[in-house]
Amino acid sequence: MEISRNDNGEHAKQNNNNNVTPVIGSDRTNVIVNHDFSLGTHSWHPNCCEASIVTADSGIPHGVLDPSKYGSYVVVNNRKETWQGLEQDITSRVKPCSLYKVTATVAVSGPVQGLEEVMATLKLENQQSPTNYQFIAKTCVFKEKWVRLEGMFSLPSLPERVVFYLEGPSPGIDLLIQSVTIHLESDPELERREAVTVEDENLVVNPNFEDGLNNWSGRSCKIVCHDSMADGKIVPQSGKAFAAATERTQSWNGIQQEITGKVERKRVYEATAVVRIYGNNVTSATVQATLWVQNPNQRDQYIGIANVQATDKEWIQCKGKFLLNGSASRVVIYIEGPPPGTDILLNSLTVKHAEKIPPSPRPAIENPAFGVNILTNSQLTDGTTNGWFPLGNCTLSVAEGSPRILPPMARDSLGPHEPLSGRYMLVTNRTQTWMGPAQMITDKLKLFLTYQISVWVKLGSGINSPQNVNVALGIDSQWVNGGQVEINDDKWHEIGGSFRVEKQPSKTLVYIQGPSSGVDLMVAGLQIFPVDRLARIKHLRRQSDKIRRSDVILKFSGADASKLSGATVKVRQTRNSFPVGTCISRSSIDNEDFVEFFLKNFNWAVFGNELKWYWTEPEQGKLNYQDADDMLNLCSSNNIETRGHCIFWEVQATVQQWIQNMNQNDLNTAVQNRLTGLLNRYKGKFKHYDVNNEMLHGSFYQDKLGKDIRVNMFKTAHQLDPSARLFVNDYHIEDGCDPKSCPEKYIEHILDLQEKGAPVGGIGIQGHIDSPVGPIVCSALDRLGILGLPIWFTELDVSSINEHIRGDDLEVMMWEAFGHPAVEGIMLWGFWELFMSRDNSHLVNAEGDVNEAGKRLLAVKKDWLSHANGHIDQNGAFAFRGYHGNYAVEVITSSSQKVLKTFVVEKGDSAQVITVDLQGL
């Protein structure tokens, strides 16, 4: 059997066509009469305001949305209250105990300042009882942007009158409505007869190709249905047929199905595809499931659902989750990825509502033995025969003369400790870089404990180039980095690192490796011990009190002294001034739940991709600043400060192909245009800029334009926007696992820029860290702190499969930052599931539930708020010690008179005297 279909056309990224015929929904009766205002305002009534229809013939009022482009719509104006809007009586067209879905396309115009809310509400009237109001849904709307509002409602009983209405924008803001629909989604009687629940329903039609290629199409390629291929060597894994996407000329060509109208926003779905590849002499390639979403404003979004390394030998499952934040006018799921000429085979595809997985409990760790070395014969008392063995055919022997003191990072963790023995292992006859001393530690590890690694290392004479030395762990088939150092001398060096095991291994090996073959290696005092995080946090609380709190004396004035003496004082901190921000994306701000958590819990923001050059100018001359503008509007209208990330990115893989193809002169011009265009457009709006991201790990612009280009980028950026603080920004600075970006290399890099005149104003530490250990992080901060520049964690995230352990990691990093005088802010690299760059790093689940790690974030932030209660003394004063930031003070006199005032405790070491005027008390 072979059924084929050939769909020719351009890729959606070029013309948004997608080669899919829009699916026409089932013919369900709309509860709303005159849903698209084609009959004017018939059946609609403005609620204490005015309404008029805008058509292509009537002209465009207020210079807003063009009806010739978007169609007719109604304008609701002269609104004096937020509840004023447009309403319709639907009493006779709804029934009790049924579920209805509301969809409305709305916008706002007029003196809009940032983000406005539009709400759908029901007014429920009974003569014998007060009127009730039932909230349906709300959405956030920017000026003159059509947005889809969606929600559900059900009425347990039917009141005498049911009125549907749209309301919400601020007084004076016009509400624009293009269409409204209310459809019956479920009927209880019908549902009782359903054999399959909605939760189990597959959104994909004909998922196993039992009906040939019906409902499927090729994404600019040909698709064919088979029962077998390759002389019967390829048969379906399940069912009787599979599809092949063939004659592919681009990697994005593949097989697709439109699922418009089936996917609800803010709901998590799981897609599972069974795939393999065939042909073109390709035996292995990445296959990806992708979602193409077109929003009502015609903005395209591509969501990578999952990818897998598929082969031509067997079927494999490609599985992942996705979520739509905003409304969608079209949704297409497709399979893509392999090189052109390679066929994609698809046996089945399912898209279902994702099952909620309950969180794991906090791991029970018995007798953690904090600070106890798990290695055998670490001091080499028994030579190298007990516990140690050579990895490879190198030779181990014991010698004297190594340091007797603990390495500094271990000393900070362990405190007072017996001295080391002074003995070290000498490793000779090394013929491979991986050869060195090793020890099995499988039975000594406890799951979910964080272990610190500490060791002194030294190299033999005769090295003529820098050598990396690494403590490595072989955990089954996985290599884990336990810390590295680069050595170019004959001195002892400290390696500090950390690791954690979260799944029970069958074999775990620790070994020291790295130098070139023939280079002798010396190893002394290797220790691996679990760290006591709670003890570290107690220390950091004391440290934070010294640098983040001040003594405060409130001096009350403006009231009769007789009333003030002995009056009760309640001081509550409302906001800590220490910046805690997060990464956001354009798509995420379409989700009002995301926006609510963001605005409530963060005071800074950074854009994940939307300011990067590859986003603002993906093709030469085709600029896209709209996404960044929308995000900046949200932040500025809510007093959220922003970091500009990033002007350039030095890593070649992140540079657009059209830039990589330029000659030197054209590239230099493009760089200057980028600087001028970006910084003039946003002058004064971003407090920080990461000027050239990850210069320790990339050199594209420097290689193309010479060493001076980096300094010139800083100089030009400063000239264009002198108010912005200019940062360097890089990763693996703080964790001890990357010699390229150790603190010493970063310091050298910064000093070199400064000596050449670059106005470097801040140090960015990205903070993508695993199993953080406080003293290791603090050691890096101490060393960088000598430069006297503010340090920010700019992209902090932590990862663990267990939410409690993830919360522990986050708490450690937040307190290390807060407790260090050189650190002036923390930016998380996101918090919402499915919108994070790393798995198992989210703090809020995709459907809005705050998980255990998120609760820890909120608890730490709560710890950073000061409160005090007491009484005004005979001098009219009240003293307390509090964190820097915003406060409210309530004064209650003996006669129960109350007054509430606000004040600010500024940063500073000395005591602050703040006058509070109680005039009128």
Buried (B, 14 or more C-beta within 10 A) or exposed (E): EEBBBEBEBEBBEEEBEBBBEEBEEEEEEBBBBBBBBEEBBEBBEBBEBEBEBBBEEEEEBEEBBEBEEBBBBBBBBEBEEBBBBBBBBBBEBBEEEBBBBBBBBBBBBBEBEBBBBBBBBBBBBEEEEEEEEBEBBBBBBBBBBBBBBBBEBBBEEBBEBBBBBBBBBBEEBBBBBBBBBBBBBBEEEEEEEEEEEEEEBBBBBBBBBEBBBEBBBBBBBBBBBBBBBEEEEBBBBEBEBBBBBBBBEBBBBBBBBBBBBBBBBBEBBBBBBBBBBBBBEBEEBBBBBBBBBBBBBEBEBEBEBBBBEBBBEEBBBBBBBBBBBBBBBBBBBBBBBBEEEBBBBBBBBBBBBBEEEEBBEBEEEEEBBBBEBBBEBBBBEEEBEEBBEBBBEBEBEBEEEBBEEBBBBBBBBBEEEEEBBBBBBBBBBBEEBBBBBBBBBBEBBBBBBBBBBBBBBBBBEEBEEEBBBBBBBBBEEEEBBBBBBBBEEEEBBBBBBBBBBBEEBEEBBBBBBBBBEEBBBBBBBBBBBBBBBEBBBEBBEEBBEEBBBBBBBBBBEEBEEEBBBEBBBBBBBEBBBBBBBBBBBBBBBBBBBBBEBBBEBBBBBBBBBBBBBEBBBBEEEEEBBBBBBBBBBBBBBBEBBBBBBBBBBBEBEBBBEBBEEBEEEEBBEBBEEBBEBBBEEBEEBBBBBBBBBBBBBBBBBBEBBEEEBBBBBBBBBBEBBEEBBBBBBBBBBBBBBBBBBBBBBBBEBBEBBBEBEBBBBBBBBBBBBBBBBBBBBBBBBBBBBEBEBBBBBBBBBBBBEBBBBBBBBBBBBBBBBBBBBBBBBBBBBBBBBBBBEEEBBBBBBBBBEBBBBBBBBBEBBEBBBBEBEEEBBEEBBBEBEBBBBBBEBBBBBEEEBEBEBEBEBEEEEEEBEBEBEBEEB
